[in-house]
Amino acid sequence: MTDTSKKSYINTTVSTDLLKSFKILAAQEEMRLNQLLEEAIRDLLKKYEKKADGKQR
């Protein structure tokens, strides 16, 4: 799990349709938007980390 005592604030904009779908998913999963967003960021970082590992240096 992540260390919940250390958090930073971010602010961004996303398309209205994307946000609506994101809120629906959060409700269906009974999770906070923040929890899902942190999961998505972790997954995205893993995805790009794997791509970087596969590249020749």
N, CA, C and O atoms as a Maestro MAE file, in Angstrom:
{
 s_m_m2io_version
 :::
 2.0.0
}

f_m_ct {
 s_m_title
 :::
 protein
 m_atom[228] {
  # First column is atom index #
  i_m_mmod_type
  r_m_x_coord
  r_m_y_coord
  r_m_z_coord
  i_m_residue_number
  s_m_chain_name
  s_m_pdb_residue_name
  s_m_pdb_atom_name
  i_m_atomic_number
  :::
  1 25 0.823 -1.199 0.000 1 A "MET " " N  " 7
  2 3 0.000 0.000 0.000 1 A "MET " " CA " 6
  3 2 0.861 1.254 0.000 1 A "MET " " C  " 6
  4 15 2.043 1.223 0.341 1 A "MET " " O  " 8
  5 25 0.241 2.341 -0.387 2 A "THR " " N  " 7
  6 3 0.962 3.607 -0.400 2 A "THR " " CA " 6
  7 2 0.945 4.257 0.966 2 A "THR " " C  " 6
  8 15 0.078 3.986 1.796 2 A "THR " " O  " 8
  9 25 1.916 5.117 1.179 3 A "ASP " " N  " 7
  10 3 2.015 5.868 2.425 3 A "ASP " " CA " 6
  11 2 1.011 7.019 2.362 3 A "ASP " " C  " 6
  12 15 1.226 7.996 1.644 3 A "ASP " " O  " 8
  13 25 -0.079 6.903 3.110 4 A "THR " " N  " 7
  14 3 -1.143 7.903 3.047 4 A "THR " " CA " 6
  15 2 -0.796 9.182 3.785 4 A "THR " " C  " 6
  16 15 -1.530 10.164 3.675 4 A "THR " " O  " 8
  17 25 0.304 9.205 4.537 5 A "SER " " N  " 7
  18 3 0.666 10.414 5.260 5 A "SER " " CA " 6
  19 2 1.339 11.436 4.349 5 A "SER " " C  " 6
  20 15 1.392 12.621 4.680 5 A "SER " " O  " 8
  21 25 1.848 10.994 3.219 6 A "LYS " " N  " 7
  22 3 2.521 11.898 2.283 6 A "LYS " " CA " 6
  23 2 1.705 11.989 1.002 6 A "LYS " " C  " 6
  24 15 1.715 11.072 0.181 6 A "LYS " " O  " 8
  25 25 1.011 13.083 0.841 7 A "LYS " " N  " 7
  26 3 0.180 13.289 -0.346 7 A "LYS " " CA " 6
  27 2 0.503 14.649 -0.943 7 A "LYS " " C  " 6
  28 15 0.891 15.576 -0.233 7 A "LYS " " O  " 8
  29 25 0.340 14.756 -2.240 8 A "SER " " N  " 7
  30 3 0.510 16.019 -2.936 8 A "SER " " CA " 6
  31 2 -0.753 16.317 -3.727 8 A "SER " " C  " 6
  32 15 -1.467 15.408 -4.151 8 A "SER " " O  " 8
  33 25 -1.011 17.570 -3.915 9 A "TYR " " N  " 7
  34 3 -2.193 18.027 -4.633 9 A "TYR " " CA " 6
  35 2 -1.842 18.232 -6.094 9 A "TYR " " C  " 6
  36 15 -0.812 18.826 -6.412 9 A "TYR " " O  " 8
  37 25 -2.709 17.735 -7.000 10 A "ILE " " N  " 7
  38 3 -2.558 18.018 -8.431 10 A "ILE " " CA " 6
  39 2 -3.885 18.555 -8.956 10 A "ILE " " C  " 6
  40 15 -4.951 18.281 -8.404 10 A "ILE " " O  " 8
  41 25 -3.794 19.311 -10.013 11 A "ASN " " N  " 7
  42 3 -4.989 19.884 -10.620 11 A "ASN " " CA " 6
  43 2 -4.855 19.735 -12.130 11 A "ASN " " C  " 6
  44 15 -3.819 20.074 -12.701 11 A "ASN " " O  " 8
  45 25 -5.892 19.233 -12.771 12 A "THR " " N  " 7
  46 3 -5.848 19.049 -14.213 12 A "THR " " CA " 6
  47 2 -7.263 19.107 -14.780 12 A "THR " " C  " 6
  48 15 -8.234 19.194 -14.029 12 A "THR " " O  " 8
  49 25 -7.373 19.059 -16.073 13 A "THR " " N  " 7
  50 3 -8.683 18.999 -16.712 13 A "THR " " CA " 6
  51 2 -8.735 17.737 -17.578 13 A "THR " " C  " 6
  52 15 -7.728 17.310 -18.142 13 A "THR " " O  " 8
  53 25 -9.915 17.162 -17.667 14 A "VAL " " N  " 7
  54 3 -10.163 16.003 -18.528 14 A "VAL " " CA " 6
  55 2 -11.496 16.225 -19.230 14 A "VAL " " C  " 6
  56 15 -12.290 17.074 -18.823 14 A "VAL " " O  " 8
  57 25 -11.730 15.463 -20.276 15 A "SER " " N  " 7
  58 3 -12.985 15.614 -21.004 15 A "SER " " CA " 6
  59 2 -14.167 15.259 -20.095 15 A "SER " " C  " 6
  60 15 -14.048 14.423 -19.199 15 A "SER " " O  " 8
  61 25 -15.270 15.890 -20.333 16 A "THR " " N  " 7
  62 3 -16.475 15.674 -19.541 16 A "THR " " CA " 6
  63 2 -16.921 14.219 -19.595 16 A "THR " " C  " 6
  64 15 -17.301 13.649 -18.572 16 A "THR " " O  " 8
  65 25 -16.878 13.612 -20.782 17 A "ASP " " N  " 7
  66 3 -17.291 12.215 -20.921 17 A "ASP " " CA " 6
  67 2 -16.372 11.276 -20.151 17 A "ASP " " C  " 6
  68 15 -16.833 10.316 -19.533 17 A "ASP " " O  " 8
  69 25 -15.069 11.554 -20.187 18 A "LEU " " N  " 7
  70 3 -14.111 10.730 -19.454 18 A "LEU " " CA " 6
  71 2 -14.356 10.823 -17.947 18 A "LEU " " C  " 6
  72 15 -14.335 9.812 -17.246 18 A "LEU " " O  " 8
  73 25 -14.586 12.025 -17.460 19 A "LEU " " N  " 7
  74 3 -14.839 12.208 -16.033 19 A "LEU " " CA " 6
  75 2 -16.131 11.510 -15.609 19 A "LEU " " C  " 6
  76 15 -16.191 10.903 -14.539 19 A "LEU " " O  " 8
  77 25 -17.156 11.596 -16.443 20 A "LYS " " N  " 7
  78 3 -18.427 10.932 -16.134 20 A "LYS " " CA " 6
  79 2 -18.222 9.422 -16.013 20 A "LYS " " C  " 6
  80 15 -18.708 8.797 -15.070 20 A "LYS " " O  " 8
  81 25 -17.505 8.847 -16.964 21 A "SER " " N  " 7
  82 3 -17.239 7.406 -16.933 21 A "SER " " CA " 6
  83 2 -16.404 7.034 -15.711 21 A "SER " " C  " 6
  84 15 -16.621 5.988 -15.100 21 A "SER " " O  " 8
  85 25 -15.463 7.880 -15.364 22 A "PHE " " N  " 7
  86 3 -14.601 7.657 -14.209 22 A "PHE " " CA " 6
  87 2 -15.412 7.669 -12.915 22 A "PHE " " C  " 6
  88 15 -15.190 6.837 -12.036 22 A "PHE " " O  " 8
  89 25 -16.343 8.600 -12.795 23 A "LYS " " N  " 7
  90 3 -17.199 8.684 -11.609 23 A "LYS " " CA " 6
  91 2 -18.125 7.464 -11.515 23 A "LYS " " C  " 6
  92 15 -18.373 6.946 -10.426 23 A "LYS " " O  " 8
  93 25 -18.623 7.019 -12.651 24 A "ILE " " N  " 7
  94 3 -19.480 5.830 -12.666 24 A "ILE " " CA " 6
  95 2 -18.685 4.608 -12.207 24 A "ILE " " C  " 6
  96 15 -19.167 3.812 -11.401 24 A "ILE " " O  " 8
  97 25 -17.467 4.467 -12.727 25 A "LEU " " N  " 7
  98 3 -16.618 3.350 -12.315 25 A "LEU " " CA " 6
  99 2 -16.341 3.397 -10.812 25 A "LEU " " C  " 6
  100 15 -16.408 2.368 -10.138 25 A "LEU " " O  " 8
  101 25 -16.036 4.561 -10.294 26 A "ALA " " N  " 7
  102 3 -15.771 4.710 -8.858 26 A "ALA " " CA " 6
  103 2 -16.992 4.284 -8.043 26 A "ALA " " C  " 6
  104 15 -16.854 3.599 -7.030 26 A "ALA " " O  " 8
  105 25 -18.170 4.683 -8.475 27 A "ALA " " N  " 7
  106 3 -19.395 4.309 -7.770 27 A "ALA " " CA " 6
  107 2 -19.620 2.801 -7.835 27 A "ALA " " C  " 6
  108 15 -19.976 2.179 -6.835 27 A "ALA " " O  " 8
  109 25 -19.413 2.216 -9.013 28 A "GLN " " N  " 7
  110 3 -19.600 0.778 -9.179 28 A "GLN " " CA " 6
  111 2 -18.634 -0.021 -8.311 28 A "GLN " " C  " 6
  112 15 -18.995 -1.062 -7.761 28 A "GLN " " O  " 8
  113 25 -17.421 0.468 -8.197 29 A "GLU " " N  " 7
  114 3 -16.391 -0.222 -7.420 29 A "GLU " " CA " 6
  115 2 -16.395 0.181 -5.951 29 A "GLU " " C  " 6
  116 15 -15.620 -0.342 -5.149 29 A "GLU " " O  " 8
  117 25 -17.275 1.115 -5.611 30 A "GLU " " N  " 7
  118 3 -17.361 1.651 -4.250 30 A "GLU " " CA " 6
  119 2 -15.996 2.139 -3.766 30 A "GLU " " C  " 6
  120 15 -15.542 1.813 -2.669 30 A "GLU " " O  " 8
  121 25 -15.363 2.937 -4.632 31 A "MET " " N  " 7
  122 3 -14.047 3.491 -4.337 31 A "MET " " CA " 6
  123 2 -14.090 4.996 -4.543 31 A "MET " " C  " 6
  124 15 -14.949 5.512 -5.257 31 A "MET " " O  " 8
  125 25 -13.169 5.683 -3.921 32 A "ARG " " N  " 7
  126 3 -13.029 7.118 -4.147 32 A "ARG " " CA " 6
  127 2 -12.325 7.341 -5.476 32 A "ARG " " C  " 6
  128 15 -11.547 6.502 -5.930 32 A "ARG " " O  " 8
  129 25 -12.608 8.482 -6.093 33 A "LEU " " N  " 7
  130 3 -11.933 8.827 -7.338 33 A "LEU " " CA " 6
  131 2 -10.421 8.811 -7.148 33 A "LEU " " C  " 6
  132 15 -9.688 8.331 -8.012 33 A "LEU " " O  " 8
  133 25 -9.960 9.331 -6.029 34 A "ASN " " N  " 7
  134 3 -8.533 9.392 -5.757 34 A "ASN " " CA " 6
  135 2 -7.898 8.002 -5.732 34 A "ASN " " C  " 6
  136 15 -6.793 7.811 -6.240 34 A "ASN " " O  " 8
  137 25 -8.592 7.042 -5.147 35 A "GLN " " N  " 7
  138 3 -8.060 5.677 -5.093 35 A "GLN " " CA " 6
  139 2 -7.882 5.108 -6.503 35 A "GLN " " C  " 6
  140 15 -6.855 4.508 -6.819 35 A "GLN " " O  " 8
  141 25 -8.894 5.307 -7.335 36 A "LEU " " N  " 7
  142 3 -8.818 4.811 -8.709 36 A "LEU " " CA " 6
  143 2 -7.741 5.539 -9.500 36 A "LEU " " C  " 6
  144 15 -7.027 4.927 -10.294 36 A "LEU " " O  " 8
  145 25 -7.625 6.837 -9.285 37 A "LEU " " N  " 7
  146 3 -6.624 7.615 -10.005 37 A "LEU " " CA " 6
  147 2 -5.216 7.172 -9.621 37 A "LEU " " C  " 6
  148 15 -4.354 7.047 -10.490 37 A "LEU " " O  " 8
  149 25 -4.972 6.935 -8.347 38 A "GLU " " N  " 7
  150 3 -3.655 6.456 -7.926 38 A "GLU " " CA " 6
  151 2 -3.363 5.085 -8.527 38 A "GLU " " C  " 6
  152 15 -2.235 4.818 -8.942 38 A "GLU " " O  " 8
  153 25 -4.367 4.220 -8.576 39 A "GLU " " N  " 7
  154 3 -4.184 2.902 -9.195 39 A "GLU " " CA " 6
  155 2 -3.842 3.052 -10.671 39 A "GLU " " C  " 6
  156 15 -2.950 2.373 -11.179 39 A "GLU " " O  " 8
  157 25 -4.548 3.936 -11.355 40 A "ALA " " N  " 7
  158 3 -4.306 4.148 -12.784 40 A "ALA " " CA " 6
  159 2 -2.904 4.707 -13.031 40 A "ALA " " C  " 6
  160 15 -2.232 4.299 -13.979 40 A "ALA " " O  " 8
  161 25 -2.467 5.627 -12.194 41 A "ILE " " N  " 7
  162 3 -1.128 6.194 -12.350 41 A "ILE " " CA " 6
  163 2 -0.073 5.121 -12.125 41 A "ILE " " C  " 6
  164 15 0.902 5.044 -12.873 41 A "ILE " " O  " 8
  165 25 -0.258 4.291 -11.098 42 A "ARG " " N  " 7
  166 3 0.688 3.202 -10.838 42 A "ARG " " CA " 6
  167 2 0.763 2.255 -12.039 42 A "ARG " " C  " 6
  168 15 1.851 1.866 -12.464 42 A "ARG " " O  " 8
  169 25 -0.405 1.887 -12.583 43 A "ASP " " N  " 7
  170 3 -0.443 0.988 -13.743 43 A "ASP " " CA " 6
  171 2 0.243 1.619 -14.955 43 A "ASP " " C  " 6
  172 15 0.964 0.936 -15.683 43 A "ASP " " O  " 8
  173 25 0.028 2.890 -15.170 44 A "LEU " " N  " 7
  174 3 0.639 3.589 -16.297 44 A "LEU " " CA " 6
  175 2 2.152 3.648 -16.147 44 A "LEU " " C  " 6
  176 15 2.883 3.455 -17.118 44 A "LEU " " O  " 8
  177 25 2.620 3.911 -14.945 45 A "LEU " " N  " 7
  178 3 4.068 3.939 -14.703 45 A "LEU " " CA " 6
  179 2 4.688 2.571 -14.941 45 A "LEU " " C  " 6
  180 15 5.775 2.478 -15.512 45 A "LEU " " O  " 8
  181 25 4.017 1.508 -14.512 46 A "LYS " " N  " 7
  182 3 4.509 0.156 -14.754 46 A "LYS " " CA " 6
  183 2 4.577 -0.130 -16.255 46 A "LYS " " C  " 6
  184 15 5.542 -0.725 -16.734 46 A "LYS " " O  " 8
  185 25 3.561 0.290 -16.983 47 A "LYS " " N  " 7
  186 3 3.516 0.069 -18.425 47 A "LYS " " CA " 6
  187 2 4.715 0.710 -19.103 47 A "LYS " " C  " 6
  188 15 5.382 0.070 -19.916 47 A "LYS " " O  " 8
  189 25 4.995 1.956 -18.779 48 A "TYR " " N  " 7
  190 3 6.091 2.656 -19.423 48 A "TYR " " CA " 6
  191 2 7.442 2.222 -18.881 48 A "TYR " " C  " 6
  192 15 8.447 2.322 -19.585 48 A "TYR " " O  " 8
  193 25 7.487 1.748 -17.661 49 A "GLU " " N  " 7
  194 3 8.726 1.210 -17.109 49 A "GLU " " CA " 6
  195 2 9.129 -0.038 -17.870 49 A "GLU " " C  " 6
  196 15 10.305 -0.232 -18.177 49 A "GLU " " O  " 8
  197 25 8.144 -0.892 -18.179 50 A "LYS " " N  " 7
  198 3 8.419 -2.113 -18.947 50 A "LYS " " CA " 6
  199 2 8.930 -1.760 -20.337 50 A "LYS " " C  " 6
  200 15 9.854 -2.402 -20.835 50 A "LYS " " O  " 8
  201 25 8.341 -0.745 -20.971 51 A "LYS " " N  " 7
  202 3 8.772 -0.329 -22.301 51 A "LYS " " CA " 6
  203 2 10.208 0.176 -22.247 51 A "LYS " " C  " 6
  204 15 11.000 -0.134 -23.136 51 A "LYS " " O  " 8
  205 25 10.557 0.944 -21.223 52 A "ALA " " N  " 7
  206 3 11.898 1.480 -21.089 52 A "ALA " " CA " 6
  207 2 12.916 0.371 -20.855 52 A "ALA " " C  " 6
  208 15 14.041 0.447 -21.349 52 A "ALA " " O  " 8
  209 25 12.530 -0.661 -20.105 53 A "ASP " " N  " 7
  210 3 13.417 -1.784 -19.833 53 A "ASP " " CA " 6
  211 2 13.716 -2.569 -21.104 53 A "ASP " " C  " 6
  212 15 14.797 -3.141 -21.237 53 A "ASP " " O  " 8
  213 25 12.783 -2.601 -22.024 54 A "GLY " " N  " 7
  214 3 12.954 -3.357 -23.250 54 A "GLY " " CA " 6
  215 2 13.776 -2.655 -24.310 54 A "GLY " " C  " 6
  216 15 14.203 -3.292 -25.272 54 A "GLY " " O  " 8
  217 25 14.010 -1.355 -24.161 55 A "LYS " " N  " 7
  218 3 14.767 -0.582 -25.146 55 A "LYS " " CA " 6
  219 2 16.252 -0.812 -24.952 55 A "LYS " " C  " 6
  220 15 16.736 -1.009 -23.838 55 A "LYS " " O  " 8
  221 25 16.962 -0.782 -26.074 56 A "GLN " " N  " 7
  222 3 18.420 -0.887 -25.996 56 A "GLN " " CA " 6
  223 2 18.998 0.445 -25.556 56 A "GLN " " C  " 6
  224 15 18.484 1.504 -25.915 56 A "GLN " " O  " 8
  225 25 20.044 0.387 -24.797 57 A "ARG " " N  " 7
  226 3 20.674 1.623 -24.306 57 A "ARG " " CA " 6
  227 2 21.980 1.849 -24.975 57 A "ARG " " C  " 6
  228 15 22.655 2.838 -24.691 57 A "ARG " " O  " 8
  :::
 }
 m_bond[227] {
  # First column is bond index #
  i_m_from
  i_m_to
  i_m_order
  :::
  1 1 2 1
  2 2 3 1
  3 3 4 2
  4 3 5 1
  5 5 6 1
  6 6 7 1
  7 7 8 2
  8 7 9 1
  9 9 10 1
  10 10 11 1
  11 11 12 2
  12 11 13 1
  13 13 14 1
  14 14 15 1
  15 15 16 2
  16 15 17 1
  17 17 18 1
  18 18 19 1
  19 19 20 2
  20 19 21 1
  21 21 22 1
  22 22 23 1
  23 23 24 2
  24 23 25 1
  25 25 26 1
  26 26 27 1
  27 27 28 2
  28 27 29 1
  29 29 30 1
  30 30 31 1
  31 31 32 2
  32 31 33 1
  33 33 34 1
  34 34 35 1
  35 35 36 2
  36 35 37 1
  37 37 38 1
  38 38 39 1
  39 39 40 2
  40 39 41 1
  41 41 42 1
  42 42 43 1
  43 43 44 2
  44 43 45 1
  45 45 46 1
  46 46 47 1
  47 47 48 2
  48 47 49 1
  49 49 50 1
  50 50 51 1
  51 51 52 2
  52 51 53 1
  53 53 54 1
  54 54 55 1
  55 55 56 2
  56 55 57 1
  57 57 58 1
  58 58 59 1
  59 59 60 2
  60 59 61 1
  61 61 62 1
  62 62 63 1
  63 63 64 2
  64 63 65 1
  65 65 66 1
  66 66 67 1
  67 67 68 2
  68 67 69 1
  69 69 70 1
  70 70 71 1
  71 71 72 2
  72 71 73 1
  73 73 74 1
  74 74 75 1
  75 75 76 2
  76 75 77 1
  77 77 78 1
  78 78 79 1
  79 79 80 2
  80 79 81 1
  81 81 82 1
  82 82 83 1
  83 83 84 2
  84 83 85 1
  85 85 86 1
  86 86 87 1
  87 87 88 2
  88 87 89 1
  89 89 90 1
  90 90 91 1
  91 91 92 2
  92 91 93 1
  93 93 94 1
  94 94 95 1
  95 95 96 2
  96 95 97 1
  97 97 98 1
  98 98 99 1
  99 99 100 2
  100 99 101 1
  101 101 102 1
  102 102 103 1
  103 103 104 2
  104 103 105 1
  105 105 106 1
  106 106 107 1
  107 107 108 2
  108 107 109 1
  109 109 110 1
  110 110 111 1
  111 111 112 2
  112 111 113 1
  113 113 114 1
  114 114 115 1
  115 115 116 2
  116 115 117 1
  117 117 118 1
  118 118 119 1
  119 119 120 2
  120 119 121 1
  121 121 122 1
  122 122 123 1
  123 123 124 2
  124 123 125 1
  125 125 126 1
  126 126 127 1
  127 127 128 2
  128 127 129 1
  129 129 130 1
  130 130 131 1
  131 131 132 2
  132 131 133 1
  133 133 134 1
  134 134 135 1
  135 135 136 2
  136 135 137 1
  137 137 138 1
  138 138 139 1
  139 139 140 2
  140 139 141 1
  141 141 142 1
  142 142 143 1
  143 143 144 2
  144 143 145 1
  145 145 146 1
  146 146 147 1
  147 147 148 2
  148 147 149 1
  149 149 150 1
  150 150 151 1
  151 151 152 2
  152 151 153 1
  153 153 154 1
  154 154 155 1
  155 155 156 2
  156 155 157 1
  157 157 158 1
  158 158 159 1
  159 159 160 2
  160 159 161 1
  161 161 162 1
  162 162 163 1
  163 163 164 2
  164 163 165 1
  165 165 166 1
  166 166 167 1
  167 167 168 2
  168 167 169 1
  169 169 170 1
  170 170 171 1
  171 171 172 2
  172 171 173 1
  173 173 174 1
  174 174 175 1
  175 175 176 2
  176 175 177 1
  177 177 178 1
  178 178 179 1
  179 179 180 2
  180 179 181 1
  181 181 182 1
  182 182 183 1
  183 183 184 2
  184 183 185 1
  185 185 186 1
  186 186 187 1
  187 187 188 2
  188 187 189 1
  189 189 190 1
  190 190 191 1
  191 191 192 2
  192 191 193 1
  193 193 194 1
  194 194 195 1
  195 195 196 2
  196 195 197 1
  197 197 198 1
  198 198 199 1
  199 199 200 2
  200 199 201 1
  201 201 202 1
  202 202 203 1
  203 203 204 2
  204 203 205 1
  205 205 206 1
  206 206 207 1
  207 207 208 2
  208 207 209 1
  209 209 210 1
  210 210 211 1
  211 211 212 2
  212 211 213 1
  213 213 214 1
  214 214 215 1
  215 215 216 2
  216 215 217 1
  217 217 218 1
  218 218 219 1
  219 219 220 2
  220 219 221 1
  221 221 222 1
  222 222 223 1
  223 223 224 2
  224 223 225 1
  225 225 226 1
  226 226 227 1
  227 227 228 2
  :::
 }
}
